[in-house]
Amino acid sequence: SALLVLFEAIYGGILWGDLVRDLEPLGPMYPAVLLIFIAFVMMMMLNIVTGVFLRVATEATDRQKVHIVQEEMAKNSEYINRIRDAFAQIDIDGSGGIGVDEFELALEDPKVASLLTRLKIDTSDCQGLVELFDKDCTGEIDVEEFLEACMRLKGEGKSFEIMKLQLQTETALHHLSEVRRRLEILVPEKEQHPDRWSVRKSKRDDDSSLIENMASMDSKLEAPDFSESGERVVPKRSRDSEGRSPLQVSRVRTDRRKGTLVPDNHAMTSTHSATSQGMKHRGGVIKKTEMRAMLLRELQDLVPVVKDRCMSEGWSDMLSGQQLQPQEVNLYHLTHHYICPRTAPETGITVRLQRCIEGVELRPGMVVAQVDPSSSRVMAVAEGTLLEANVAAGELLVEVTRGTFVSNKIGLNQHIMCNGVEIGMPVEILAPGSLSYKECVSGKPLKPSWYCSHWWGEPVLTFVACCEEHARVRQMSACQASYWVCGYANRQYDLGGDIDTDPDDSSFRKAMLLAEGVLLILDEMATPFQRIWCDFELYKALSDKDQKLDIVALSVQSGLAMPIVLSDGLLPGEPLSKKTKRESNFPLSLLVKGMVVRLEEGDCTVPIDKERILVCIGRDANGDQDAALQAANKSLHAQLAVAAWPQALQRNIVMDLDAESP
């Protein structure tokens, strides 16, 4: 009877309360044991029942998955068979390939058209369909291409495929815009000056007809110009007192007996070649120097220029005369061999001599060079080709091929040589129409996002790599990042117009005020710390609380030189730990040199510049130059110390501030 009572209690045959009341006279232990027994049995039973149900459900789910997979495989197999049947019906000649004509012929059969419709293939454009399916571009679709294409067309487009297509489209548009930009350099020239192109194609014309074509071309040739807004305008050609164009003037030789200029038909061909090479300005005039920032893409375009021209043209170092390798070319070399000839006026520069030495016959085509007898440099300061000589006036019209011709007005003692013979000393250089390198590649004014402070001796390829890494860290694309670089923004033949006597009014300072911050690019010797202009730029960046100061340098890791960026503050969404890790490989030796540098000790090529800069710094502090410099030095030292701290802790050299061997 006790077991029956327990059974009834478990399965509801008797109320638990009645049993408890019946057991209470026996003491509190018996009701408690009964309740524990019931709770234990109920929990165990529920677990068993739940487990059974779960097992059954799991087995059913597994069987359903297998069934679904098998069903899907069967459908795919059936679909593939239908595709192969469709291909076999379209391939009428049984060649294993389907062309456009064969496709159109097969569609005339209603059965084939119905089969393709069931396969959800749109047959309204057979030509486009064949081009879409033909991956190997053979003009025919084989069975594998047909099968793969039909499988990809089955169902709706996936998000991944849509994103992939969008990315490929954006990449293609970027390359297309680049090609278009390069084509625009040539197309307008051909449309505006068809005579110039017809002359180049008329190889069978004799010399007389060639001269006639070139003479007629002079009246039509117009130099392109650009407004500040970037709109293209065409100014009128200037003429000399006799009504001749610059091209006509260049085709003359000097008659020393009369002191006049007479036509020289023998030099016609070489002069035309030189003039064709001089047609190198493809950008336009940008009036404000501070608006001549370079896009990162434009800086990247310099890389193939350096690699190709350095080797093909045999660029050499101006001081030693040793031939350069592309990775050795710095901004001094690039300016001498490439920028100066490219930015000089297309019609040539005028070199006025103090006096023209008599007894030297000057003819177009002769090599003109400016040399410095007091210098140890092997190469000439500048070289060019003589286009015209006016002995009576002591003037030479020269097409620049290397370097920058300068006058002796700035305290120099240099000479002009013609075919190795001294003919006089330059007192004035006239270069109307000269441009900066930025204006040669683009006529559109561009506000700088960053101002570059660097040493001209830094290799150009390294400089571009540092800018690329900085743009990557700052999350700027090659078409967004813009850098103001003095060597590319200033006109080499009009530096006086870009560099004011007051550094605060110079193009350098104006560009800094427009930029988000200053990018300091350090070479392995931290040379910018020793240059007064770089020190002035650092001082201004540190004095302006709203301006950032980023520093980038090469760090050798596992035998590879990689640019490392020290960013001013945290980047958007970047935690401090990530910033510390990103900057951990920055060369510690450069940081230590910066922590002991004194800005006022910077060197300068032109001594007067240093005096003006120090006066400008003192003016910022109400005349207290020392206080201003001390504050700037402390600010620079503190910023570099913060960057050096994690490395110093890791290397256990916190107290090591020895600049000679950090």
Sequence and secondary structure as in RCSB ss.txt:
>XXXX:A:sequence
SALLVLFEAIYGGILWGDLVRDLEPLGPMYPAVLLIFIAFVMMMMLNIVTGVFLRVATEATDRQKVHIVQEEMAK
NSEYINRIRDAFAQIDIDGSGGIGVDEFELALEDPKVASLLTRLKIDTSDCQGLVELFDKDCTGEIDVEEFLEAC
MRLKGEGKSFEIMKLQLQTETALHHLSEVRRRLEILVPEKEQHPDRWSVRKSKRDDDSSLIENMASMDSKLEAPD
FSESGERVVPKRSRDSEGRSPLQVSRVRTDRRKGTLVPDNHAMTSTHSATSQGMKHRGGVIKKTEMRAMLLRELQ
DLVPVVKDRCMSEGWSDMLSGQQLQPQEVNLYHLTHHYICPRTAPETGITVRLQRCIEGVELRPGMVVAQVDPSS
SRVMAVAEGTLLEANVAAGELLVEVTRGTFVSNKIGLNQHIMCNGVEIGMPVEILAPGSLSYKECVSGKPLKPSW
YCSHWWGEPVLTFVACCEEHARVRQMSACQASYWVCGYANRQYDLGGDIDTDPDDSSFRKAMLLAEGVLLILDEM
ATPFQRIWCDFELYKALSDKDQKLDIVALSVQSGLAMPIVLSDGLLPGEPLSKKTKRESNFPLSLLVKGMVVRLE
EGDCTVPIDKERILVCIGRDANGDQDAALQAANKSLHAQLAVAAWPQALQRNIVMDLDAESP
>XXXX:A:secstr
 HHHHHHHHHHTSS HHHHHHHHGGG THHHHHHHHHHHHHHHHHHHHHHHHHHHHHHHHHHHHHHHHHHHHHHH
HHHHHHHHHHHHHHH TT SSEE HHHHHHHTTSHHHHHHHHHTT   S HHHHHHHH TT SSSEEHHHHHHHH
HHHSSS  HHHHHHHHHHHHHHHHHHHHHHHHHHHHHHHHHH HHHHHHHH TTS HHHHHHHHHHHHTT    E
E TTS EE       TTS  HHHHHSEEEETTTTEEEE GGGHHHHHHHHHHH    S   S GGGB EEHHHHH
THHHHHHHHHHHTT B TTT  B  GGG BHHHHIIIIIHHHHS TT EEEEES   TT    TT EEEEE TTS
  SS SEEEEEEEEETTTTEEEEEEEEE    GGGS   EEEETTEEEE EEEEE TT   HHHHH  S B  SE
EEE  TTSBHHHHHHHHHHHHHHTT  TTT EEE HHHHS TT HHHHS SSGGGSHHHHHHHHSSEEEEEE TT
 GGGGBHHHHHHHHHHHH TTSEEEEEEEEEETTEEEEEEE SS  TT  HHHHHHHTTTS HHHHHHHHH  GG
G B SSHHHHHHHHHHHHHHTTT HHHHHHHHHHHHHHHHHHHHHHHHHHHT TT   SS  
